Amino acid sequence: MSFVFDVVSKVSGTMSSQRAKVVLSLDAEAVDSLKEGANFKKNREDGICYIIYKDKITNVVKACKNQCKHQGGLFIKDMEDLDSRTVKCTKHNWKLNVSTMKYVNPPDSFLQDELEVEILNDGGLQLVELSPVDPWLADPREPVELQEGEVKVMYLTHACMELQLGQSRFMFDPWLKGPAFARGWWLLHEPPADSLDRLCAADLIYISHMHSDHLSYPTLKDLSERRPDVPIYVGDTSRPVFWYLEQSQVKLTNINVVPFGVWQNINKDLRFMILMDGVHPEMDTCIIVEYKGHMILNTVDCTRPNGGRLPQNVDLMLSDFAGGASGFPVTFSGGKYSDSWKAEFIRNERKKLLNYKAALVKSLQPKIYCPFAGYFVEAHPSDRYIKDTNAKNSAEDLNALINKVAPDIKTWTPKPGAVLDLGLALRDLTNSEAITNPPASAKIYKDSWDFNLYVDELNSAISSDIFKHQNWTQFYYNWAGFQNYNLVVRVIETDDNFEPLTVGYDYLVDFLDLSFPTKRPDREHSYVEIKNRIGVMRYLVLHGRLWDDLYIGFQNYISRDPDIYHFKFWNHFQTELPVHRPDWDQFLLQETSTQQPDTPLEQPDTSPEQPDTSPEQPDTSPEQPDTPTEQPDTSPEQPDTSPEQPDTSPEQPDTSPEQPDTPAERPDTPTEQPDTSPEQPDTSPEQPDTSPEQPQPWSYCVVL
C-alpha cells in the first residue's frame, strides 16, 4: 500500500489471500471481430484457451476457460447448434451452453466458472480470474442449531446493521448522522435513539468501502471521542478505505486491513471473510460472516461481488436494491436530456435492477433475504428537482418480486430498530415472532437534518486564501496528475441553483497537455462543461477530496460534446487522485513571494455558440436573460451560498424507500453502460469584464 498510518495495520492469515489475475487481453479490433455466439481465443504467452460468448442484441459478453469440469477435456464448436451457444467436450461429448454457463448434457450437472470481463476505455477487454474462486469453502464447518436469542440482527439505518453473535457484537457501515457525498445525500430513516451507544459498544466494525454513506466521518468522529480503539476491519483495496483519515482528524487507533478471501477468526465460533467486487475491485468489497457454521452474506453495493461467484443457501443475505447513486442522467443537460427522457431512462434502469436482484437472490437461494443500503433522500431544499427526478426502487417491490419467483425464500423489509432472531426464523420461516418491529410510537422517517451545520462547513472553503490567486488552478490540476487525454473541460462555479456567479471562477482545462487556454483549441477534441456549486467544489479542491462528492452527490450539472462517457477522466478524479492533499502552504508561499496582485481576465471563448440547455430548476427565481456579466462592486462581497431553509412542517416521505447505484458513473446493472447518443453542450460564452475596477481578491471570473 502507498498509504500506511501507525493506526492502520495489515492482517494476514494462514490461508493464501485471494488474487485477481488478468488471463487474456484483447484490443478494440479483436473485440470488434468477435462473432455472435461462442468464440475461441488463445493466450499466446501460456497457450491456455478461453471461450468468449457475445450476444450482439444485448451486447452481453461472457467468458470461461476452455476446460470441461467433468474430466478437463477441451470444448469445440457444437455443429448441431445453429445459434452457436453450445460447445461440446472432445472427451465424453458433454455440452455447455456458454450463454448461461450451464451444462446441458448431462443436464443439471455443473455450472461453469465464469471469468470476469472488464471492458476497457479504448474498446478492448480483459478476462480476469479470481483465485481461488470460492475461498469460503476452505475449512468448512457444520452448522450447529442456534438457540433463541443467540443470533440477532438489528437494522439501524441505510447500510448499518448490528449483528449480535453470541457474546460478540458486529456492526456494519455505520452512517448515523450528517450528510453523505458533500450535501447531496441525507438519511431517510431515523436511527434508533441508542444507535451511537450500540456503535460504541461494538466488538468489531466492518466498513465496506470509502463512500461516505458507508464511511461516515461525522459518525466516526463521535465514535472516536468515546472509544477510539474499537477494532475496525476493511478490505485491502488498491485505494485505501481510510485514505482520508489523517486529514479528517478523526482519532481512530485500531484499523485493520485484511486480505481478500481469507477467514479472520474472532473466536472459536465466529469468523468473517472479506471479498472484492469484480467490477470495482479498487474500491468495493462484500463480506461473509459465519457463526457456528451459519453464514450471513452482505454484498453491500458490489456490482458483481466476487466476480459473480457467491455461496449458496446462506442463512441470511443482505444487498442493496434501490438504484439512483449516480449523477447520470439526473444532472445532465442539453440534447436528449429532457425531463421526459430522463424519467423513461430511470424507469427502465430501475426495472432492470429489480429484475437482476430478484434473479440473483433466486439463484443463490438464501433462507432469508433482506434489502438494505438504499435508504437515502435528497433532502436539501435546493435539491428538490433531483429528489423528484431520481426515482428509486422500493424494498417492498423487490421483496414482492422475490416472493413471486422464489416463494420458498423468506423476505424481510426492515424498519429502524427492527430485530430478526435468526435462530427462531431458521426453525420456522413462517414464525411471525422471529421478527420484532419497533413500537408504533417509534419515529421511522427523518424530518430534520441540520442542513446549516454541514453546508456552512463546506462554504467555509469559499473564502480560503488560495482562491485569491488565479494560479490555484494550475497548481491543483498538476497535483491531480491527469493529462495526455484529448478532452477539454470548462469548469464554472455556480450558486445553489447552478447559475454562474460573477464572483466565481470560469475556466478551461485542456487535458491533452494540461494547459489552461482562454478559448477552445482548433483541433478536434471532446468537450465537457461542468457547473459546480462553489462551496462544494472549493472544499474538494482545498482538501484534496475525490470528485464523488460532486458527481454522486448531485453537486454539478454536466453537458457533453459529443455525448460520450469519458471513463478515464472520471475514474481518475473519482478514485485515483493522490492520497495526500495539495500542499497549499507551499503554493501560497510561492505566490506571495513571486507574484503581483491578480487582475481579472477575459472569459474563455467556447465557440461555436450554443443555446443554454441547463435543466430547469423547480421553485427558483425566474430564468435570467443571456446578458453580459455585471461588474462586481468593489465593496467586500461574498457569494450567496447560505442554504435555503426547509418548510418547518415535516414532509411525510413516501413509504417506498429511496436509494444508490455506485463509483465513476456506476450503472444500475453489472453490464449497463451510460447512453452515448450525441447531445449539444452548454457553450454560451459569457462576455468579458472590461471594467478597470478591481474585484475582490478571490473573485476572479476566469483563470489562464
Summary of the structure (lengths in Angstrom):
residues: 704
radius of gyration: 26.6
end to end distance: 36.2
largest distance: 87.0
contacts: 2292
relative contact order: 0.12
helix: 21%
strand: 24%
